[in-house]
């Protein structure tokens, strides 16, 4: 049997550098992924558990685990510093205790170069033996020091556990999307006047390789993990196009504290402290222990970030930049989405207007859920061809394959980086990092800052990832998307949404009448949902139906005519009391023909 590895903070930027290597490693059979946020679904080996590292359930999750990567830590600042300390320190203590309880043989913890402190007397060329100096106004520095101190003392009496601690430089690269990338994206910022500090980076690829090496080799101890050089902090901001206004350090701390409290800056005064003086370390110890060498200098690392950002932004027009800001700002986009729902609710009540209004016009909309249930029952026997080359057949009914067919037919594909709805409403159930797919010529005029042009293969993988996470695909002609992205409706835009039950704007169409819904939001042809005698009236289906199509009557769930046969109730029913059936053997062809009459994908 292969090894089982557990990773806390499995959704994190740090984990993203490691997971591809573990996926390729034939010795790794299973990954226990632990995170407080919904799973992003980036690794096929991960069995995901949504847990806080402070939870007593952590011990149970580590049963049979060979090695643990502790990557969970609050880096991006939050207002509640007591909560920050509780998660970072007490959560770490809980995890290390669980490791000991379960006989975990290897623990790999990512600390930070900031543990050496930012001070005017700090020498350059810090080694692992250099003292750790606390900056009391920095939660990050002080919490990292506290966790390091605890784990070294806690595991010292247990030589059977290999403890590796990495003091990592500032992680950066093409994929960075955190507090630091936001700082480098500001138009105007500030640095301490009279200071000339330098940043020592570590590239994503170099960190991922080092983390993997720590698993493959037994290298107990503490190791600095950095590039061999450092580059000017001021030079980084200038290269990123940020205008810097120097301020005296005490004043800058006040400004940053207020700016963070108001949501204007992504970081507060503690980060001013850490950036005031250079923290530069030597990495010879890890080189000697493993043969590792950083492939990227600090300058190359930062340039890779700038290049990736430029590739996304170089084609943005003023209109596209405005749209990017609108949809990337949750407080603003939430208001916009609420406004759309209000309009749909209002217009739906006016007979003549609802038929003419583009968002609700049957001539401009045809939207259909594509259920992902694996137990869709045929009303009559039907054989569905699934292998054209060999003529193989199967009775498995998979409406989601309609989506794969649409992807193959389309010439243009764009994948959104984030789901606008889940971002706006801060979804608690599913990751925001799986966005819509838009297909057709019109999608090519969408803002590059919101997504990326994709190949057919990438689009297929995106669908598979969304479905694996439990999101429900929906496809069709959605005129409100033309309005939302300020593009004319030329019948050349196909929208594919991966819907959750809590945030998705497609639920706004519930305000339409059943007769109107049949015209603009039909189910898959021949698809229907029924409740069986197993129903106990628990109400789970009621809570997860975005169309308010289910009520409880006489202790049993009843579906109204507003049901869109999405299959979500089938998925969530704890008693297996809901059936989803298909009576049309040609459902796939019928759906493709209908959508094709609304959208030209050539």
C-alpha positions as CSV (number, residue, x, y, z in Angstrom):
1,X,0.0,0.0,0.0
2,X,1.1,3.6,-0.7
3,X,1.5,6.3,1.9
4,X,-1.2,8.5,3.3
5,X,-0.4,12.2,3.7
6,X,-2.5,14.8,5.5
7,X,-2.4,18.5,4.6
8,X,-3.9,21.3,6.7
9,X,-4.8,24.4,4.8
10,X,-5.2,22.2,1.7
11,X,-6.8,25.1,-0.2
12,X,-3.9,27.4,0.5
13,X,-1.4,29.0,-1.9
14,X,1.3,26.9,-0.2
15,X,-0.6,23.7,-0.7
16,X,-1.1,24.5,-4.4
17,X,2.6,24.3,-4.9
18,X,2.8,20.8,-3.4
19,X,-0.4,19.0,-4.6
20,X,0.7,18.5,-8.2
21,X,3.8,16.8,-7.1
22,X,1.9,14.5,-4.7
23,X,-0.5,13.7,-7.5
24,X,2.4,12.6,-9.7
25,X,4.2,10.6,-6.9
26,X,3.3,6.9,-7.3
27,X,4.2,6.3,-3.6
28,X,1.4,8.6,-2.4
29,X,-1.9,6.7,-2.4
30,X,-4.2,9.1,-0.5
31,X,-4.2,12.7,0.7
32,X,-6.3,13.8,3.7
33,X,-7.1,17.4,2.9
34,X,-8.3,19.6,5.8
35,X,-9.4,23.2,5.5
36,X,-12.0,25.5,7.0
37,X,-13.0,26.7,3.5
38,X,-14.9,24.6,0.9
39,X,-12.7,22.3,-1.2
40,X,-11.3,23.8,-4.4
41,X,-11.0,20.3,-5.9
42,X,-7.5,20.5,-7.4
43,X,-6.3,17.0,-6.7
44,X,-7.8,13.6,-7.5
45,X,-6.0,11.9,-4.5
46,X,-7.6,14.2,-1.9
47,X,-10.3,13.1,0.5
48,X,-11.5,16.4,1.8
49,X,-12.7,17.2,5.3
50,X,-14.0,20.7,6.1
51,X,-12.8,21.2,9.6
52,X,-11.2,23.9,11.8
53,X,-7.8,22.8,13.0
54,X,-9.0,23.6,16.5
55,X,-11.6,20.9,16.2
56,X,-11.4,17.8,18.4
57,X,-12.3,15.8,15.2
58,X,-8.8,16.4,13.8
59,X,-7.4,13.5,15.8
60,X,-9.9,11.1,14.1
61,X,-8.9,12.4,10.7
62,X,-5.2,11.5,11.2
63,X,-5.8,7.8,11.8
64,X,-3.5,5.8,9.5
65,X,-1.7,8.9,8.3
66,X,2.1,8.6,7.6
67,X,3.0,12.3,7.3
68,X,1.4,15.6,8.0
69,X,2.0,18.9,6.3
70,X,0.9,21.8,8.5
71,X,0.2,24.7,6.1
72,X,-2.9,26.2,7.8
73,X,-2.2,29.6,9.1
74,X,-3.9,33.0,9.0
75,X,-1.7,35.1,6.7
76,X,-4.2,37.5,5.2
77,X,-5.0,39.8,8.1
78,X,-8.4,39.7,9.8
79,X,-9.7,42.2,12.4
80,X,-10.1,39.8,15.2
81,X,-6.6,39.2,16.5
82,X,-7.7,37.0,19.4
83,X,-9.3,34.7,16.9
84,X,-6.2,34.9,14.7
85,X,-4.0,33.8,17.7
86,X,-6.4,31.1,18.7
87,X,-6.4,29.5,15.2
88,X,-2.7,29.9,14.6
89,X,-1.4,28.8,18.0
90,X,-4.1,26.7,19.6
91,X,-5.1,25.2,16.3
92,X,-1.4,24.2,15.8
93,X,-1.2,22.7,19.3
94,X,-4.3,20.7,18.6
95,X,-2.9,19.4,15.4
96,X,0.5,18.4,16.8
97,X,-1.2,16.6,19.7
98,X,-3.3,14.7,17.2
99,X,-0.1,13.7,15.3
100,X,1.4,12.3,18.5
101,X,-1.9,10.5,19.4
102,X,-2.0,8.8,16.0
103,X,1.7,7.8,15.7
104,X,2.4,10.1,12.7
105,X,6.0,9.5,11.7
106,X,6.7,12.8,9.9
107,X,5.6,16.4,10.5
108,X,6.4,19.2,8.1
109,X,5.6,22.7,9.2
110,X,5.9,25.9,7.2
111,X,7.1,28.7,9.3
112,X,8.5,32.0,8.0
113,X,11.6,34.1,7.7
114,X,9.7,36.7,9.6
115,X,10.5,34.9,12.8
116,X,13.9,36.6,12.8
117,X,12.1,39.9,13.3
118,X,12.4,43.2,11.5
119,X,14.8,45.4,13.4
120,X,17.4,48.1,12.7
121,X,20.2,46.1,14.1
122,X,19.3,42.9,12.2
123,X,22.4,41.5,10.4
124,X,22.2,40.2,6.9
125,X,22.9,36.5,6.2
126,X,20.7,35.0,8.9
127,X,21.2,31.3,9.6
128,X,19.0,28.8,11.4
129,X,20.9,29.5,14.6
130,X,20.2,33.2,14.6
131,X,17.9,34.3,17.4
132,X,14.2,34.7,16.9
133,X,13.1,38.2,17.8
134,X,9.5,39.2,18.3
135,X,7.8,42.2,16.8
136,X,5.0,42.6,19.3
137,X,2.7,44.5,17.0
138,X,2.9,41.8,14.3
139,X,0.5,38.9,14.8
140,X,2.2,37.0,12.1
141,X,5.7,37.2,13.5
142,X,4.7,36.6,17.1
143,X,2.3,33.7,16.2
144,X,4.9,32.0,14.0
145,X,7.5,32.2,16.8
146,X,5.1,30.8,19.3
147,X,4.1,27.8,17.1
148,X,7.8,27.0,16.3
149,X,8.7,27.1,20.0
150,X,5.8,24.9,21.0
151,X,6.3,22.2,18.4
152,X,10.0,21.8,18.9
153,X,9.6,21.4,22.7
154,X,6.5,19.2,22.3
155,X,8.0,16.7,19.9
156,X,11.5,16.7,21.3
157,X,10.8,13.7,23.7
158,X,9.6,11.7,20.7
159,X,12.6,11.0,18.4
160,X,10.5,8.6,16.3
161,X,8.8,11.6,14.8
162,X,10.7,13.5,12.1
163,X,10.0,17.2,12.4
164,X,11.0,19.5,9.6
165,X,10.4,23.2,9.9
166,X,10.8,25.5,6.9
167,X,11.3,29.2,7.4
168,X,10.1,30.3,4.0
169,X,10.8,33.6,2.3
170,X,8.0,35.6,0.7
171,X,6.1,33.1,-1.6
172,X,5.4,34.6,-5.0
173,X,5.0,33.5,-8.6
174,X,2.4,33.5,-11.5
175,X,-0.4,32.0,-9.3
176,X,-0.2,34.4,-6.4
177,X,-3.6,35.9,-5.4
178,X,-3.4,37.1,-1.9
179,X,-2.7,40.1,0.3
180,X,0.6,40.8,-1.3
181,X,-0.6,40.7,-4.9
182,X,-3.4,43.1,-3.8
183,X,-0.7,45.5,-2.4
184,X,1.2,45.4,-5.6
185,X,-2.0,46.1,-7.5
186,X,-2.8,49.4,-5.8
187,X,-2.5,52.6,-7.7
188,X,-1.0,54.5,-4.7
189,X,0.6,53.1,-1.6
190,X,3.3,54.1,1.0
191,X,6.5,52.8,2.5
192,X,8.4,54.0,5.6
193,X,10.3,57.2,4.8
194,X,14.1,56.9,4.9
195,X,14.2,53.1,4.8
196,X,15.7,50.9,2.1
197,X,14.4,47.4,2.7
198,X,14.7,44.4,0.5
199,X,12.4,41.4,-0.2
200,X,13.8,37.9,-0.3
201,X,11.3,35.7,-2.2
202,X,10.8,32.0,-2.8
203,X,9.2,30.9,-6.1
204,X,6.2,28.6,-6.2
205,X,8.1,25.9,-8.0
206,X,11.0,26.0,-5.6
207,X,8.8,25.8,-2.5
208,X,6.8,22.9,-4.0
209,X,10.0,21.0,-4.7
210,X,11.3,21.6,-1.2
211,X,8.1,20.5,0.4
212,X,8.1,17.3,-1.6
213,X,11.7,16.6,-0.8
214,X,10.9,16.8,2.9
215,X,8.5,14.0,2.4
216,X,10.9,11.8,0.4
217,X,13.9,12.4,2.6
218,X,14.3,12.3,6.4
219,X,15.6,15.8,7.2
220,X,14.8,16.7,10.8
221,X,15.5,20.2,11.8
222,X,14.9,23.8,10.8
223,X,15.8,25.2,7.4
224,X,15.7,28.6,5.7
225,X,14.0,28.3,2.4
226,X,14.6,31.2,0.2
227,X,16.0,32.5,-3.1
228,X,19.7,33.3,-3.1
229,X,19.2,37.0,-3.5
230,X,16.8,39.9,-2.5
231,X,15.4,42.8,-4.4
232,X,14.4,46.3,-3.3
233,X,10.9,46.6,-1.8
234,X,10.5,50.1,-3.4
235,X,11.7,48.6,-6.7
236,X,9.0,45.9,-6.5
237,X,6.2,48.5,-6.1
238,X,7.6,50.7,-8.9
239,X,7.9,47.7,-11.2
240,X,4.3,46.8,-10.4
241,X,3.2,50.4,-11.3
242,X,2.4,51.5,-7.8
243,X,3.1,55.2,-6.9
244,X,4.8,55.3,-3.5
245,X,4.4,58.2,-1.1
246,X,6.9,57.9,1.7
247,X,5.6,58.5,5.2
248,X,7.3,58.5,8.6
249,X,6.9,55.1,10.1
250,X,4.7,56.1,13.1
251,X,2.3,58.0,10.7
252,X,2.3,55.2,8.2
253,X,1.3,52.7,10.9
254,X,-1.6,54.9,11.9
255,X,-2.7,55.3,8.3
256,X,-2.4,51.6,7.5
257,X,-4.3,50.7,10.7
258,X,-7.2,53.0,9.7
259,X,-7.1,52.0,6.1
260,X,-7.3,48.3,7.0
261,X,-10.2,49.0,9.4
262,X,-12.1,50.8,6.6
263,X,-11.3,48.0,4.1
264,X,-9.1,50.3,1.9
265,X,-5.8,48.4,2.5
266,X,-5.4,44.6,2.7
267,X,-2.9,44.8,5.6
268,X,-2.5,46.8,8.8
269,X,0.3,48.3,10.9
270,X,2.0,45.0,11.8
271,X,3.0,44.4,8.2
272,X,4.5,47.9,8.1
273,X,6.7,46.8,10.9
274,X,7.8,43.6,9.1
275,X,8.5,45.5,5.9
276,X,10.5,48.3,7.5
277,X,13.9,46.5,7.6
278,X,15.4,43.7,5.5
279,X,15.2,40.1,6.7
280,X,17.8,38.2,4.6
281,X,18.6,34.6,5.3
282,X,21.0,32.0,4.0
283,X,19.8,28.7,2.6
284,X,23.0,26.6,2.7
285,X,21.8,24.2,5.3
286,X,18.9,22.9,3.2
287,X,21.1,22.8,0.1
288,X,23.6,20.6,1.9
289,X,21.0,18.3,3.3
290,X,19.1,17.6,0.1
291,X,21.0,19.0,-2.9
292,X,18.1,21.4,-3.5
293,X,18.9,24.6,-5.4
294,X,16.4,27.4,-6.1
295,X,15.7,27.6,-9.8
296,X,14.5,31.2,-9.5
297,X,16.2,34.3,-8.1
298,X,14.1,36.8,-6.2
299,X,14.1,39.1,-9.2
300,X,13.0,36.3,-11.6
301,X,10.3,35.3,-9.1
302,X,8.8,38.8,-8.9
303,X,9.1,39.1,-12.7
304,X,7.1,35.9,-13.2
305,X,4.2,37.5,-11.2
306,X,4.4,40.7,-13.2
307,X,4.4,38.8,-16.5
308,X,1.4,36.6,-15.5
309,X,-0.5,39.7,-14.4
310,X,0.4,41.6,-17.7
311,X,-0.9,38.7,-19.8
312,X,-4.3,39.0,-18.1
313,X,-4.5,42.7,-18.2
314,X,-2.9,43.8,-21.4
315,X,-6.2,43.7,-23.4
316,X,-8.5,45.3,-20.9
317,X,-10.4,48.3,-22.2
318,X,-11.8,50.9,-19.9
319,X,-15.2,49.2,-20.0
320,X,-13.6,45.8,-19.2
321,X,-11.6,47.3,-16.4
322,X,-14.7,48.7,-14.9
323,X,-16.5,45.4,-15.1
324,X,-13.5,43.6,-13.6
325,X,-13.6,46.0,-10.6
326,X,-17.4,45.6,-10.3
327,X,-17.3,41.8,-10.1
328,X,-14.1,41.6,-8.1
329,X,-15.6,43.8,-5.4
330,X,-18.1,41.7,-3.4
331,X,-19.8,44.6,-1.7
332,X,-20.5,46.1,-5.0
333,X,-21.4,43.0,-7.0
334,X,-23.7,41.8,-4.2
335,X,-25.7,45.0,-4.6
336,X,-25.8,44.5,-8.3
337,X,-27.1,41.0,-8.1
338,X,-29.7,42.0,-5.6
339,X,-30.8,44.7,-8.0
340,X,-31.2,42.1,-10.8
341,X,-33.3,39.9,-8.6
342,X,-35.5,42.8,-7.7
343,X,-36.1,43.7,-11.3
344,X,-36.8,40.1,-12.3
345,X,-39.3,39.8,-9.4
346,X,-41.0,43.1,-10.4
347,X,-41.1,42.4,-14.2
348,X,-42.4,38.9,-13.7
349,X,-45.6,40.3,-12.3
350,X,-46.4,42.4,-15.4
351,X,-47.8,40.1,-18.2
352,X,-46.9,42.1,-21.3
353,X,-43.6,43.4,-20.0
354,X,-42.3,40.0,-18.9
355,X,-42.7,38.6,-22.4
356,X,-40.9,41.6,-24.0
357,X,-38.2,42.2,-21.4
358,X,-35.0,40.6,-22.8
359,X,-34.1,38.9,-19.5
360,X,-37.4,37.1,-19.4
361,X,-38.3,36.9,-23.1
362,X,-38.9,33.3,-24.4
363,X,-37.3,34.5,-27.6
364,X,-34.0,35.3,-25.9
365,X,-33.7,32.7,-23.2
366,X,-33.5,28.9,-23.0
367,X,-31.9,27.6,-19.8
368,X,-31.7,24.1,-18.6
369,X,-30.2,22.2,-15.6
370,X,-28.1,19.2,-16.5
371,X,-28.5,16.8,-13.5
372,X,-25.4,14.9,-12.4
373,X,-27.2,12.2,-10.5
374,X,-25.9,8.7,-11.3
375,X,-29.2,7.0,-10.7
376,X,-31.5,8.6,-13.3
377,X,-34.1,6.0,-14.1
378,X,-35.5,5.4,-17.6
379,X,-39.3,5.1,-17.6
380,X,-39.0,2.8,-20.6
381,X,-35.9,0.7,-21.6
382,X,-33.5,2.8,-23.6
383,X,-30.0,2.2,-25.0
384,X,-27.7,5.1,-25.2
385,X,-24.6,4.9,-27.5
386,X,-21.5,6.1,-25.7
387,X,-18.6,4.8,-27.9
388,X,-18.9,5.8,-31.5
389,X,-15.7,4.0,-32.6
390,X,-16.5,0.6,-31.2
391,X,-20.3,0.9,-31.0
392,X,-20.4,0.2,-27.3
393,X,-23.6,1.0,-25.4
394,X,-24.7,1.7,-21.9
395,X,-27.9,2.3,-20.0
396,X,-26.3,5.0,-17.8
397,X,-28.0,8.4,-18.3
398,X,-25.8,11.4,-17.9
399,X,-27.3,14.7,-18.9
400,X,-24.0,16.4,-18.0
401,X,-22.6,14.9,-21.1
402,X,-24.7,17.3,-23.1
403,X,-22.3,19.9,-21.7
404,X,-19.3,18.1,-23.0
405,X,-20.9,17.9,-26.4
406,X,-21.5,21.7,-26.4
407,X,-17.8,22.2,-25.5
408,X,-16.8,20.1,-28.4
409,X,-19.0,22.0,-30.8
410,X,-17.9,25.4,-29.7
411,X,-14.9,27.2,-31.2
412,X,-14.5,29.7,-28.3
413,X,-14.3,29.0,-24.6
414,X,-13.7,31.3,-21.6
415,X,-13.5,30.1,-18.0
416,X,-14.1,32.6,-15.3
417,X,-11.6,32.6,-12.4
418,X,-14.2,32.9,-9.8
419,X,-18.0,32.4,-9.5
420,X,-19.4,35.9,-9.3
421,X,-22.4,34.9,-7.2
422,X,-20.4,32.9,-4.6
423,X,-17.8,35.7,-4.4
424,X,-20.5,38.3,-3.9
425,X,-22.4,36.4,-1.2
426,X,-19.3,34.8,0.4
427,X,-20.6,31.3,-0.1
428,X,-20.2,29.0,3.0
429,X,-20.8,25.7,1.2
430,X,-18.8,25.7,-2.0
431,X,-15.6,27.2,-3.3
432,X,-15.8,30.5,-5.3
433,X,-12.8,29.3,-7.4
434,X,-14.9,27.4,-9.9
435,X,-16.5,30.0,-12.2
436,X,-18.8,29.9,-15.2
437,X,-17.8,28.8,-18.6
438,X,-18.9,31.0,-21.5
439,X,-18.8,29.8,-25.1
440,X,-19.3,31.5,-28.4
441,X,-17.8,34.4,-30.2
442,X,-19.2,37.0,-27.8
443,X,-17.3,35.4,-24.9
444,X,-14.1,36.6,-26.4
445,X,-15.0,40.2,-25.6
446,X,-15.4,39.5,-21.8
447,X,-12.8,41.2,-19.5
448,X,-9.5,39.3,-19.4
449,X,-9.3,40.3,-15.7
450,X,-12.2,38.0,-14.9
451,X,-11.2,34.8,-16.7
452,X,-9.0,33.2,-19.3
453,X,-9.5,31.9,-22.8
454,X,-9.4,28.1,-22.6
455,X,-8.9,25.1,-24.8
456,X,-11.6,22.4,-25.1
457,X,-9.6,20.1,-23.0
458,X,-9.4,22.7,-20.2
459,X,-13.1,23.3,-20.4
460,X,-13.8,19.5,-20.1
461,X,-11.6,19.3,-17.0
462,X,-13.3,22.4,-15.5
463,X,-16.7,20.7,-15.9
464,X,-15.4,17.5,-14.3
465,X,-13.9,19.4,-11.4
466,X,-17.1,21.3,-10.8
467,X,-19.2,18.1,-10.8
468,X,-16.8,16.4,-8.5
469,X,-17.3,19.2,-6.0
470,X,-21.1,18.8,-6.0
471,X,-21.9,21.8,-8.1
472,X,-24.8,21.5,-10.5
473,X,-24.3,22.4,-14.2
474,X,-26.7,24.6,-16.1
475,X,-26.4,25.6,-19.7
476,X,-28.3,27.7,-22.2
477,X,-29.0,31.1,-23.6
478,X,-29.1,33.6,-20.7
479,X,-29.8,37.1,-21.9
480,X,-29.1,38.7,-18.5
481,X,-25.4,37.8,-19.0
482,X,-25.3,40.0,-22.1
483,X,-26.5,42.9,-20.0
484,X,-24.2,42.0,-17.1
485,X,-21.1,42.0,-19.3
486,X,-22.3,45.0,-21.5
487,X,-22.2,43.0,-24.7
488,X,-24.9,43.0,-27.4
489,X,-27.1,39.9,-27.9
490,X,-26.1,38.5,-31.3
491,X,-27.1,34.9,-30.3
492,X,-23.4,34.0,-29.9
493,X,-23.1,33.5,-26.2
494,X,-23.7,30.3,-24.4
495,X,-23.7,30.4,-20.6
496,X,-22.7,27.5,-18.4
497,X,-23.2,28.0,-14.7
498,X,-22.1,25.7,-11.9
499,X,-24.7,26.3,-9.4
500,X,-24.9,26.0,-5.6
501,X,-28.2,26.0,-3.7
502,X,-27.4,29.1,-1.7
503,X,-26.0,31.9,-3.9
504,X,-26.7,31.2,-7.6
505,X,-28.5,34.0,-9.4
506,X,-30.3,31.5,-11.6
507,X,-32.6,31.1,-8.7
508,X,-33.9,34.6,-9.3
509,X,-36.1,33.1,-12.1
510,X,-38.2,31.5,-9.4
511,X,-40.2,34.7,-9.4
512,X,-41.6,33.8,-12.8
513,X,-44.9,31.8,-13.1
514,X,-44.8,28.1,-13.8
515,X,-46.1,28.7,-17.4
516,X,-43.5,31.3,-18.0
517,X,-40.8,29.1,-16.6
518,X,-41.7,26.3,-19.0
519,X,-40.9,28.7,-21.9
520,X,-37.6,30.2,-20.6
521,X,-36.3,27.5,-18.2
522,X,-37.4,24.1,-19.3
523,X,-36.1,20.9,-17.7
524,X,-34.3,18.3,-19.8
525,X,-36.9,17.0,-22.2
526,X,-38.6,14.1,-20.5
527,X,-37.0,14.6,-17.1
528,X,-39.1,14.5,-14.0
529,X,-38.8,14.2,-10.2
530,X,-41.2,12.3,-7.9
531,X,-41.3,11.7,-4.1
532,X,-41.7,8.1,-2.9
533,X,-43.3,6.6,0.2
534,X,-39.8,6.7,1.9
535,X,-40.3,10.5,2.5
536,X,-40.2,11.3,6.2
537,X,-40.9,15.0,5.8
538,X,-37.5,16.1,7.1
539,X,-37.4,19.2,5.0
540,X,-33.9,18.9,3.6
541,X,-35.1,19.2,0.1
542,X,-37.1,22.3,0.9
543,X,-33.9,24.0,2.2
544,X,-31.9,23.2,-1.0
545,X,-34.4,24.1,-3.7
546,X,-33.5,27.4,-5.2
547,X,-36.9,27.7,-7.0
548,X,-39.0,27.3,-3.8
549,X,-40.7,24.4,-5.7
550,X,-41.0,22.1,-2.7
551,X,-43.3,22.3,0.3
552,X,-44.2,20.0,3.1
553,X,-47.8,18.8,3.1
554,X,-49.1,16.2,5.6
555,X,-45.6,15.3,6.6
556,X,-44.4,14.7,3.0
557,X,-42.5,16.7,0.4
558,X,-44.6,17.9,-2.5
559,X,-43.1,19.4,-5.8
560,X,-44.9,22.2,-7.5
561,X,-45.0,23.0,-11.2
562,X,-42.0,25.3,-10.6
563,X,-39.7,22.2,-10.3
564,X,-37.0,22.3,-12.9
565,X,-36.0,18.7,-12.4
566,X,-32.4,19.7,-11.5
567,X,-32.0,16.6,-9.3
568,X,-30.6,18.5,-6.3
569,X,-33.3,17.2,-4.0
570,X,-32.4,13.6,-5.1
571,X,-28.8,14.3,-4.1
572,X,-29.5,15.8,-0.7
573,X,-32.4,13.6,0.5
574,X,-31.0,11.6,3.5
575,X,-33.7,8.9,3.0
576,X,-33.4,8.2,-0.7
577,X,-37.0,9.2,-1.0
578,X,-36.8,11.1,-4.3
579,X,-36.6,9.6,-7.8
580,X,-35.4,11.3,-10.9
581,X,-36.6,9.7,-14.2
582,X,-36.4,10.2,-17.9
583,X,-39.0,9.2,-20.4
584,X,-37.4,10.5,-23.6
585,X,-34.7,8.3,-25.2
586,X,-33.7,11.3,-27.4
587,X,-33.3,13.8,-24.6
588,X,-29.7,14.6,-25.5
589,X,-30.5,15.4,-29.1
590,X,-33.5,17.4,-28.1
591,X,-31.7,19.6,-25.6
592,X,-28.8,20.2,-28.1
593,X,-31.3,21.1,-30.8
594,X,-33.1,23.5,-28.6
595,X,-30.1,25.3,-27.3
596,X,-28.6,25.3,-30.8
597,X,-31.6,27.3,-32.0
598,X,-30.8,30.0,-29.5
599,X,-27.0,30.1,-29.7
600,X,-24.6,29.9,-32.6
601,X,-21.3,28.3,-31.3
602,X,-19.4,28.5,-34.6
